[in-house]
């Protein structure tokens, strides 16, 4: 099959264009991550380890396949502690203490 030089250049340009679109899609899909409200993220880098910066809510950029975001829930959670105790006049009283704590 005889292929003209103009057709070969067109096929090469189409291949490069498709590869470029694929790279842009991959960078968009794997290069961004979201941190929801009430959460924080730290980045684990496979080469250097854990980074010092803590990322708040929003959309952030990472290096695909090298940076791994680890997302933590930092919202205050209620915990209820119940106790059944006796009063001075020997009646049983149930006391409930509600504590808000952050993990």
C-alpha positions in Angstrom: 0.0 0.0 0.0 1.4 3.4 -1.0 0.9 6.1 1.6 1.5 9.7 0.6 3.7 11.8 3.0 0.8 14.2 3.7 -1.3 11.3 4.9 1.4 10.0 7.1 1.8 13.4 8.7 -1.9 13.6 9.3 -2.0 10.2 10.9 1.0 11.2 13.1 -0.8 14.4 14.1 -3.9 12.5 15.0 -2.0 10.1 17.1 -0.2 12.9 19.0 -3.5 14.7 19.5 -5.1 11.6 20.9 -2.2 11.0 23.2 -2.3 14.7 24.4 -6.1 14.4 25.1 -5.4 11.2 27.0 -2.7 12.8 29.1 -4.9 15.8 29.9 -7.8 13.5 30.9 -5.4 11.5 33.1 -4.0 14.6 34.8 -7.6 15.9 35.5 -8.9 12.5 36.8 -5.9 11.5 38.9 -4.2 14.8 39.6 -7.1 16.4 41.6 -8.6 15.4 44.9 -11.4 16.9 47.1 -11.4 17.4 50.9 -14.9 17.8 52.2 -15.9 20.1 55.0 -15.0 18.9 58.5 -12.1 16.8 57.1 -8.4 17.4 56.7 -5.8 15.7 54.4 -2.1 15.0 54.6 -0.1 13.8 51.6 1.9 10.6 51.6 4.6 10.8 48.9 6.0 7.4 47.9 9.4 8.9 47.5 9.9 11.3 50.4 7.3 10.2 52.9 4.6 12.3 54.7 4.5 16.0 53.8 4.3 18.5 56.7 1.4 20.5 55.2 -2.2 19.8 56.3 -4.7 20.6 53.6 -8.2 22.0 54.5 -11.4 21.7 52.6 -11.5 22.3 48.9 -9.9 20.9 45.7 -6.2 20.3 45.7 -3.5 19.1 43.2 -1.4 16.0 43.6 1.2 14.2 41.5 -0.6 11.1 40.1 0.5 7.7 41.3 3.2 9.3 43.6 1.2 11.4 46.1 -1.6 9.7 48.0 -4.0 11.9 50.0 -5.0 10.5 53.4 -8.2 12.2 54.6 -9.1 12.4 58.3 -12.5 13.3 59.9 -11.9 16.2 62.4 -15.5 17.0 63.3 -16.5 17.2 66.9 -18.4 14.0 67.8 -20.8 13.8 70.8 -20.4 11.0 73.3 -22.8 10.3 76.1 -21.6 8.8 79.4 -24.3 7.5 81.8 -24.0 6.6 85.4 -26.5 5.4 87.9 -25.6 6.8 91.4 -27.3 7.1 94.8 -28.2 10.5 96.4 -28.0 11.5 100.1 -31.5 10.3 100.8 -30.7 6.9 99.2 -32.6 7.4 96.0 -31.1 6.2 92.7 -30.4 8.9 90.2 -29.3 8.5 86.6 -26.8 11.1 85.4 -26.0 11.6 81.7 -22.9 13.6 80.7 -22.6 14.7 77.0 -19.1 15.4 75.9 -18.0 16.9 72.5 -14.6 15.6 71.5 -12.4 15.9 68.5 -10.5 12.8 67.3 
